[in-house]
Amino acid sequence: MATPRDDRDAGQAGAPFLGALLAGQRRAIEAVAASAEAIERAADGLSERLRAGGRLIYIGAGSSGLIAIQDGAELPGTFGLDLGRIVFMIAGGMAQVADIKSAAEDDIGGAGADIAALGPLQRDVVVAVSASGSTPYTLARAKVAREGGALLIALANRAASPLLHIADHPILLDSGPEALHGSTRLAAGTAQKGALGLLSTLANERLGHVYRGHMVNVRPENDKLRRRAVHIIASIAGVDEDAADTSLGRARGDVKCAIVLAAGAASRESAQDLIAQAGGHIGAALTRLHPGAPSF
C-alpha cells in the first residue's frame, strides 16, 4: 500500500518555510530602522498639527487598513487622545472590517465625497498606508485630502510608488519580497505596524504624553490601568502608592495632574495651571513647581 504523500512543496515544508518567514520579519524591522529619520520628521509634523487641535485621519485598505485601525484605536487609552479627533477611512467601511471585500480597494469614485464629508482639513493630518503604494482607494483619497490642505504622511513598501510621490512625509518601508507571495500582512504588515507605532508614539512624546518612558496621559479606565497609573505617579513624584492613589482621586483620574499634586501642588486647579503653562510637559511643570530643585 502506498504511503500517503505530503502535498506541501518540499522546498517550503516545515523548518525551511519557517526560516523564510522569520527572515522576512527581520527584513521588516530593518526596513523600519532604515526609515527612522523619515519617521521622526513625520512625527514632528503630526505633533504640530495635533497640538493645534487637528484630527488624525487614517486611510487604508485590506491588511494595511486593519493595521492602521489598530494603531489609531490604541491612542485614546494610551495617550489620552480624544477619539473624536481620530478618523478611520477604510475601504469597504468600518462596519465591514471583519469581512472586507477586495473589490472595495478599487473604489476611487467616492473619494471626493468621502473627503468633502470631513469638512475643512487645514489643521488635519492624513496617514495613508498601502503596501504597494498604489492602492486605488487609498491613493485617490490621500490625493484629495492633501489638495484640501491636510498634511499627508504616507507609508508604502514599494519605492517610487505614487503614494510616496504625493506625500509631504513619504516613509518607504522596503521590506522586500514576501515568503508567502502576495500576502502583504506578513513582512510588509510588520514593517507598517512598527513604523506606525513609532510615528504615533514619537508624536505623543512631543506633545508631552510620555515622560521618562511612562505614559503620563494614560486613561485609568479599568483596574489594570488604574494600577499602572498609580505606579507611574509614585515613580515620578517619589511618593508611595497610597499617596499616589490619593492624588489620582484628587485629580479625578487625570494622571498628569495627579503627578503634580503628588509632587506638592496645593490644589487640582494649581496643578492644571502649571501643566498648561508648561505646554502639557510634566518635567517643565515640575520644574515650575520646584524651581530650585534639580532638573526634572
N, C-alpha and C positions, 0 to 999 in steps of 0.2 A: 504493500500500500504506500502511495506517495506521501511524503511529509508535506503538510500544508506550507505554502510558501508565504513569506512575509512580503507583502506587495510594496513596502516602502523602498524607495530608491536606496540602494546600498550605500551610495555616497552621502546620503542625507540622513541615514538612520542613526539613532542613539547619540552617542557622545560627539561624533563629528558635527552633527547639526547643532547640538547644544553649544559647541565651541564657536560655531559660526554666529549663532545668535548673541553670545556673550561678546564676541569681537565687535559686533555691530553696536552693542550698548557702550562699549569702551570708546568707539569712534564718536558716538553721540556726545558723550561727556567732553571729549577732546574738542569737538566742534563748538560746544558752548564756551569752553575756555578760550578758544581762538577768537571768539566774538566778544570777549569781555569788555573791551573798550567801547564797542558799539552799544552794548547793553547799558553800560554806565552812562553814556551820553543820552541814550533814550530815557533812562531813569531820571536824569536831570530835567528833561523836557516834560516828562509825565508829572513829576512832583510840582513843577512850576504851575502847571495848569490845574492840578488838584488843589493847590494852595489858593488859587484864585477862584475856587468854587466850581470848577468844571467837572464834567462827567467822564467816566471811563467806559468806553464803548468797545466791546469785543465783537469781532466779526470773524466767522469761520464756517466751515462745512465739514461734514464727516468726522473723522478722528480728530482733525485739527480743531473743529468746533467744540467737541467734547472736552478736549484738553484746555481750551480757552475758558469754558464754563467752570471747570474745576478750579482754575486759578482765581477767577473772579469771585466765585461763590465763597471762597475761604477768607476774603478780605474783610468783610464786616466783623466776623468773630475774632480774627487775629489782630486787626489793626484799627477796628472801630470805624471803618469807612461806611457811611450811610448806604444801605442797599439801594436807596432811591437814586444814588449817583452812579450806579453800575447798570449798564445796558448790555444785554446779550442779543446779538443779531445772528442767528444761526439758521443755516439752510434747512428748510422744512418746518421751522418754528420750534420754540421751546417745548411745546406740547408733544412734539414727536421725537424728542431726543433719544428715547429708548427704541425707536423704530424708524430711524432716518431713512428716507427714500433717496437712493442715489441720484435720481433724476433732479432732485432739488438743487444739487450742486451746479446745474447748468442754467439756473434761473437768473437771467440778467434783466428781464423785462420789468421787474418790480423795484429795481434799485433806486430810481428817482423817488418813487412814492415812499419807500421804506425810510430813506434818509430824510426826506421832507417832513415825515411824521415826527421826527426827533426835535424839530424846531431849530433855533439858532445853534450853531456849532462852534462859534469863535473861541469859546473857553474850553472846549472839549478835546479829549484825546481818543483816537481810534487805535486799537491794537488789532491788526489783521493778521491772521495765521493761516498759512497754506503751505503744505509740503512742496508742491510743485511751483508755487508762486504764480500760478496762472489759473487757479480755480475760478470759473466764470462768476459764480455767485459772490465770492469774496472780493475778487478784483473789481467788479462793477461797483459794489457798494463802497469799497475803500476809495475808489477814484472820485465818486460823487461827494463823499464826506470830506475829502481833502479839498476839493473845489469849493466846498461850502465853508471852509475855514477851520476844520478840525486838524489838529496835529496828527500826522499819520506815522505810527510805528508799525513796521511790517516784519514778520518773521517768516522766512522761507528756507527750504533745504536745497534749493537749486540756484546756482549762481546765474546772474544776468537774467533773472526772471522778471516779468512785467511788474509784479507787485513790489519787488525791491526797487525797481527803477522809479516808481512814482512816490516812494516813501520819503518823508522828512528824515526818518531814522530807520534805514534798512539794516536788518540783522540777518546775515547769512549764517545758516547752521548747516555746514557742509558735512553731513553725517555719512555720506557715501551710499553705495548700493545696499539694498536690504537683503538679508539672508533669506527671507521669505519674500520672493519677488512680488512687488506691487502692494505690499502691506505697509502703509506708512504709519501704522500705530506702534511700530517697533522702534528702530533706531531713530527715525525722523520724529516720532512721538516723544521719545525720551529726551531728545535734544530740545524740542519745543517746551516740554514740561519744565526742564531745567532752566531754560532761558526765561520763560515767563515767571518762574519762581524768583529768580534773581532780579528781574526787572521790577516786579511789584514790591519785593522786599526792600530793594535799594531805594525806590521812590518813597516808600513809607518811612524808611530811616531818615531820609532828608526832610520829611515832614515832622520829625520828632517822635515818631511812634515806636522807635527802637532806641534803647539806651543800655549800653554795656551788655548787649546781646539779649536783653529782655524785651518782651512785647508789652510795653508800658501803656498801650492803648487797648489792650485786650478787654473784651466784654465778659465779665464773670457771670455768664448766664446759666451755668449748671454747677454742680458740686465740684467737679474736676477743675473747671476754670476758676471757680472761686478759690480753691486751694492754691492753684497756680498764682492767682493774683495776690493772695496773702504772702506767698513766698517771695514774689517779686518786690512787694512793698517792704517786707522785712529786710531783704538783701540790700536794697538800695538805700533805705533810710537808716539802716543799722539798728533796728528795733527787733524785739521778739515777735513771734507770730500772733500772740494775743493782742499786742498793741497794734500790729498791722491790721488785724481783723477789725478792731475797733475803729481805726482810721478809715477803713474801707466802708464801714457803715456810715460814718460821719460824712464821707464823700459821696454817699448814695450810689456806690458802685463804680465811681469814676476812679480808675487806678492811678492816673497821673495826679489827680487832686489828692488822693489818699497818700501818695508818696510824700508830697509836700506837707500835708498835715502831720504825718508821722515824723517828719524831719523838724517840725516845730512851728509851722504856721498856726496862727491863732484861730482861724476860722475857715470854713469852706470857701467863703467869699474871698478872703485874702489869698488863699491858695490858688483859686481860679485866676485872680488878678495877676499873680506872679507868673503863672503859666502863660497867660495871654501876653504879658509884657515880654516874655521870653520866646514868643512865636511858637509856642507848643513844645519847646525843648526842655526836658526835665533838668538836664545839667545846668543850663543857664538859669532856670527858675530857682534851683537850689543855691546857686551862687548869689543870686539876688537876695535870697532868704538869709544866707550867712556869708556876707561879703568878705569877712576876714578869714574865713575857713579855707583850707586847701582846695584847690580847683576841683570841681566835680567833673 
